[in-house]
Amino acid sequence: MTKKTILVFAYSDVGHACLSYLLERGEPVAAVYTHEDGPSETIWFPSVLKLAQEKKIPVRTVSSLKSAEEQSFIASLSPDLIFSFYYRNMIPMEVLRSASLGAYNMHGSLLPKYRGRAPINWAVLHGEKETGVTLHVMVEKPDAGDIVDQESVPIGLDDTSALVQARVTKAAVTVLSRQIDLLKEGRSPRTPQDASEATYFGRRKPEDGRIDWNRPAQDIHNLVRAVAHPYPGAYADIHGIKTYIWASRLSGDLRLDKKPGEGACDGDRFFIQCGDGRALEVVSAQREGEKETTGSGLAPILNHNIKKRGTQ
């Protein structure tokens, strides 16, 4: 098979894993576009930039792909295939059209569900039982092109987004490995998305992690695990101090004689009343300016007695 020139746009764990796979196969990656790490961002994933530099692949970090210089550089590569693996910026159609065998994106959901940003966090937040990864054709509208391949992964009741993200990263490599030869031969499958089934969600911000204790316990538990480490975290004011809740546990039918948002201790366990009458156990938390601690670490600090009553 004649080797095909590949242009890669990549970032984050999926970007690093997929680029690594291509390089391990000896694919001719002509260049890599990636991002500089943000100074205020928690970087928990391996660096695409360093990987490309180590492999002596031309690597570029630019804020825009629309300049004449970038368009000229990409045209000079004459790419056969373009891949976007968690690249954060929109890629202009002029660039996408430069690939003779097409441009393809790896998205972290089972499209057409969860188009847009932070798909795994949103899926966990909404209590989904599964998500996955989709390799699809890139078109002008984000995440709307024909589906080439998908791989699903489970989401457990207590799984955090980080755990699910690790599964999705492996699934992305699985999908790429199944399709790379077909893509190079120009005969990969394509299935149009059903636009009527599409859902779209935007970027999440740290302030989106504020807990509303009037919500049901299940919803709050989902929020906690959706934005737990390495994400910014779910938080609330507990006894006047901003407190991040990094892990929680549903407590069955345990109910407190409290208002939503009020807490109490049962021995070395700490619970907070939620809007549906159920209590949510705080397993791990961190008061602002202090070290992270377990619920049992909070118990002596808060020093409240729990009052139990029957199921309502």
ROKOL-765014 format. One record per residue (C-alpha): x, y, z. Coordinates in steps of 0.05 Angstrom, whole numbers, padded with zeros to 5 digits, always signed. Layout:
BEGIN
XYZ
...
***
This chain:
BEGIN
+00000+00000+00000
+00026+00069-00018
+00040+00110+00043
-00009+00167+00053
+00012+00234+00081
-00025+00251+00145
-00035+00318+00178
-00055+00314+00252
-00090+00366+00296
-00086+00340+00367
-00088+00356+00441
-00103+00324+00509
-00102+00250+00525
-00140+00227+00464
-00095+00269+00419
-00032+00240+00451
-00058+00168+00448
-00081+00171+00376
-00018+00207+00351
+00024+00155+00389
-00013+00099+00354
-00001+00129+00285
+00073+00139+00299
+00080+00068+00327
+00051+00043+00261
+00102+00083+00223
+00050+00127+00189
+00079+00188+00153
+00054+00244+00197
+00076+00306+00159
+00061+00356+00214
+00023+00365+00279
-00018+00424+00302
-00031+00429+00376
-00040+00479+00433
+00006+00511+00484
-00018+00491+00554
-00057+00546+00588
-00021+00575+00649
-00085+00572+00692
-00106+00503+00669
-00094+00438+00707
-00054+00395+00658
-00068+00322+00674
-00054+00293+00605
+00011+00278+00567
+00037+00331+00519
+00025+00325+00445
+00074+00381+00434
+00130+00343+00470
+00114+00279+00433
+00118+00313+00365
+00183+00347+00384
+00213+00281+00409
+00195+00248+00343
+00223+00307+00304
+00156+00321+00270
+00142+00393+00250
+00095+00420+00303
+00057+00486+00303
+00017+00522+00357
-00022+00578+00327
-00084+00616+00349
-00115+00616+00279
-00111+00572+00218
-00140+00625+00173
-00076+00663+00158
-00045+00660+00089
+00019+00632+00120
-00016+00573+00152
-00059+00559+00091
+00003+00559+00048
+00041+00514+00096
-00016+00463+00098
-00024+00465+00022
+00051+00450+00015
+00041+00386+00054
-00011+00359+00004
-00043+00316+00059
-00082+00254+00039
-00115+00250+00107
-00129+00300+00162
-00145+00277+00233
-00170+00320+00290
-00161+00286+00358
-00189+00333+00412
-00161+00394+00377
-00197+00453+00408
-00202+00503+00351
-00247+00502+00291
-00211+00479+00228
-00230+00521+00166
-00263+00486+00108
-00206+00508+00063
-00160+00465+00105
-00208+00406+00109
-00216+00406+00033
-00140+00401+00024
-00141+00327+00045
-00152+00284-00017
-00181+00226+00024
-00220+00268+00073
-00216+00299+00142
-00239+00262+00204
-00252+00280+00277
-00251+00236+00339
-00308+00259+00385
-00318+00237+00457
-00391+00214+00452
-00437+00168+00414
-00459+00218+00362
-00508+00248+00348
-00516+00253+00424
-00472+00302+00461
-00445+00344+00405
-00402+00403+00428
-00354+00413+00486
-00340+00370+00547
-00384+00312+00523
-00360+00263+00577
-00372+00312+00634
-00441+00326+00608
-00457+00252+00600
-00436+00237+00672
-00474+00298+00697
-00537+00273+00663
-00531+00204+00694
-00519+00167+00628
-00503+00093+00634
-00457+00093+00574
-00421+00139+00526
-00365+00127+00477
-00325+00155+00419
-00343+00170+00347
-00298+00178+00287
-00335+00222+00237
-00326+00262+00174
-00311+00335+00188
-00359+00384+00157
-00373+00458+00167
-00421+00446+00225
-00385+00417+00287
-00395+00343+00301
-00447+00336+00247
-00412+00296+00193
-00423+00224+00172
-00404+00171+00223
-00346+00125+00204
-00342+00083+00268
-00362+00083+00341
-00342+00047+00405
-00383+00050+00469
-00358+00049+00540
-00397+00039+00605
-00409+00092+00659
-00417+00063+00729
-00462+00094+00782
-00402+00122+00819
-00354+00132+00761
-00321+00200+00754
-00310+00235+00688
-00236+00219+00695
-00249+00144+00697
-00295+00149+00637
-00246+00192+00600
-00192+00139+00608
-00239+00087+00577
-00257+00135+00520
-00183+00146+00505
-00172+00071+00497
-00235+00066+00455
-00210+00122+00409
-00147+00082+00393
-00190+00020+00381
-00233+00057+00331
-00172+00087+00296
-00139+00019+00291
-00201-00010+00260
-00208+00044+00207
-00139+00071+00190
-00126+00023+00132
-00195+00032+00103
-00187+00107+00108
-00121+00104+00071
-00155+00063+00017
-00212+00111+00011
-00265+00059+00028
-00284+00071+00100
-00358+00066+00117
-00401+00128+00124
-00469+00132+00159
-00506+00199+00160
-00525+00224+00229
-00598+00230+00248
-00603+00304+00263
-00669+00294+00299
-00631+00254+00352
-00576+00306+00362
-00563+00340+00428
-00513+00397+00437
-00477+00423+00499
-00428+00480+00507
-00365+00492+00546
-00368+00483+00621
-00339+00536+00668
-00314+00527+00740
-00374+00566+00767
-00419+00513+00736
-00396+00468+00793
-00437+00505+00846
-00482+00456+00882
-00556+00471+00889
-00578+00431+00950
-00650+00438+00929
-00636+00388+00874
-00647+00313+00885
-00589+00274+00916
-00577+00235+00852
-00568+00299+00811
-00519+00327+00862
-00480+00262+00863
-00476+00264+00787
-00449+00335+00789
-00396+00316+00840
-00369+00258+00798
-00376+00297+00733
-00327+00352+00756
-00284+00315+00807
-00208+00314+00799
-00176+00334+00752
-00234+00381+00736
-00250+00444+00777
-00296+00409+00826
-00366+00416+00855
-00371+00465+00912
-00417+00497+00963
-00414+00541+01025
-00415+00495+01085
-00419+00531+01151
-00395+00595+01117
-00334+00565+01083
-00328+00549+01009
-00320+00474+01007
-00304+00429+00948
-00336+00361+00949
-00291+00314+00911
-00328+00249+00924
-00398+00232+00949
-00441+00171+00961
-00516+00161+00956
-00543+00140+01024
-00604+00101+01005
-00664+00122+01045
-00626+00159+01100
-00661+00225+01114
-00642+00281+01161
-00686+00327+01201
-00654+00384+01164
-00666+00435+01109
-00632+00425+01041
-00559+00443+01047
-00554+00430+01122
-00507+00376+01146
-00500+00329+01204
-00452+00274+01226
-00465+00202+01243
-00403+00179+01280
-00346+00192+01231
-00391+00201+01170
-00417+00268+01145
-00483+00276+01108
-00520+00335+01075
-00594+00340+01064
-00616+00346+00991
-00679+00374+00960
-00714+00307+00952
-00708+00291+01026
-00650+00242+01017
-00582+00252+01049
-00518+00252+01008
-00455+00227+01042
-00393+00269+01033
-00335+00220+01023
-00280+00270+01006
-00280+00346+01012
-00234+00406+01016
-00249+00470+01052
-00219+00530+01017
-00148+00543+01041
-00142+00474+01072
-00120+00404+01051
-00168+00354+01022
-00198+00308+01075
-00246+00250+01081
-00317+00256+01107
-00291+00228+01172
-00242+00285+01173
-00299+00334+01168
-00340+00302+01222
-00302+00327+01283
-00295+00396+01251
-00370+00404+01240
-00389+00367+01304
-00463+00359+01291
-00508+00302+01312
-00550+00268+01261
-00624+00257+01270
-00653+00201+01231
-00725+00190+01212
-00763+00140+01169
-00773+00142+01095
-00823+00194+01073
***
